[in-house]
Amino acid sequence: MKQFVLIVMAFFAITTSTFAQSKVAHINVQQLLSDMPDMKAAQDELKKLENTYRADIESSVAELQKKLVAYQNEAASKTAEENKARADELQNAERNIAAAEQAAMQELQRKQQELFAPISEKAKEAIEKVAKDQGFDYVIDSSPGLSLLVANGTDLLPSVKKELGF
């Protein structure tokens, strides 16, 4: 039993001394990404695409509303069969618009992933390089909401920005 206790105590002593010797730094990854020129260009591209989709959908909605008003004004002079066909046409147009909105959202998400993935990878590589160059064993993300309560250690943000050239 004494040997077991000694082994456990030795393990904790070794682990504690190893951790105490580790160098730790922090970086606000969200700020780094938002400050990167590549990210700003990607966000601008996404905004243009979103505006294009929004304009197309708004145009379709306006066209649908015009048809609705016209069909309502002409309903009294049309047969029940014609009015039913027109109502079906309007419902199909509404479904098409909803499908277009959903497709646009999915395309925007896909495009965002496509644009942001290489930027995130570039930031990660720069963080790893700077951490290695400065001899850090661990780098903690100090972005808001990630539960880092104290950030008195080395902040790698300026060094990583310099590594990325901005």
N, C-alpha and C positions, 0 to 999 in steps of 0.2 A: 504494500500500500504506500509506503514512504517513497519507493522508487517511482510509482505512478505520479504522485504529487510533485516530485522533483522534476520529472519529465515534463509535466504540464507547465510548471513554473518556468522551466528553461525555454519551452516553446514560446510562452508569452513574453519572456524577456527578449528573445531573439526577434520575434515579430515586432515588438514595441521599438526596439532599437533600430530595426530596419526601416520602419515607418518614420521614425523620428529623423532619420538621415535622408529621407526622400525630399526632393525639392518640389514644391507645389506653386503653381501660378494660376491666375484666373484671367478670363477674357469674356467680354460681353459679345457673344456671337451675333445676337440680333442687331446690335449697333454696327458691328463690323459689316455684316451683310447689307444693311441699309445704307451704309456709307460707300459701299463699293460702286464705282462707276458702271460696271457691268450690270449690277442689279438695277440701277436707275434706268439704264437703257432697256432692260428686259421689262421693267414695269411700264415704261412708256409704250413699248410694243404691245403689251397686253391691254393697255388702256385703249389704244387705237383699234385693236381687234374687238374689244368689248363695245366701243362706240359704233363700229360697223354693224355688229350684230344687233345692237339696240335700235339703230336707225332702220334696219331691215324689218325688224319685228314691229316697230312703231308704225312703219309704212303699211304693213299688212293689217294691223289693227285699225288704222284710219280707213283703209279700203273696206274692211269688213263693216265698220260703222256706217259708211256711206251706203253700202248695199242694204244694211238693216233699215236705215231710214227710208231708202227708196222703196224697199219691199213693203214696209209698213204703210207708206203713202199709197201704194198701188194695190194693197191687199183687198180692198173693197171691190175693185174692178176685175179681180182674178177669180178663177174657180178654186174650189177647196183643194182640188188635186194640184193645181199650180202653186198654191200657197204652201202645201205640204212639201212639194219638191224644193221650193225656195227655203223653207225652214230646215230641211235636210242639208241643203247646200251651205247654209249659214253654220249649222252644227259641225259639218265637215271642215269648214274653214277655221272654226274655233279650235277644233282638235289639231289641225295642221299648225296653227300658231303655237299652241301649247307644246307640240312636239318640237317645233323649231326652237322655242325657248329652252327646252330641256337639252336639245342637241347643242345649242350655243353654250350653255353652262358646262356641259361635258367637254366640249372642245376647248373652252377657256381653261378648265382644270388641266386637261392634257397638255396644252401649250405652256401653262405655268410650270408644270413639272419639267417639261422639255427645256424650258429656258433657265429655270432655277437650279436644276441638278448640277450642271457643270460649274455654276457659280459657287454653289455650296461645296463642291469637291475642291475647287481652287482655294477657297478659304480654309478648308480642312487641311489641305496640303501645306499651305503657308503657316498655319498654326503649328502643325507638327514640325516643320522645318525650324521655325523660330524656337520652339520648345527644346528641340534637340540641340540647336546651336547654343542655347543659353543654359543647357544642362538641367532642364526640368523633367522630372519623372511623371508628373501629373499636371494636367491643365483642366480646371473646372470652369464650366460655362456659368458666368455670373449674370446672364440675362434675367431681367425681372420676372418673378414668378417661378423661378427654378429652385427656390429654397436655399440659396446661398445667403447666409445671414451676415457674415463678416467677410470683407474682401480687403484685408490689410496687406496681403502679400503682393507679389509682383503682378502688375497688369500688363499683359502681352499685347493689348490692342495697339498701342503706338508702334511697337516693333513689327507686328503683323502688317499693319497698314504700310509701313516702310518697305517691307518685303514684297508687298503687292504693288508698290509703286505709286501710292497716293497718300 
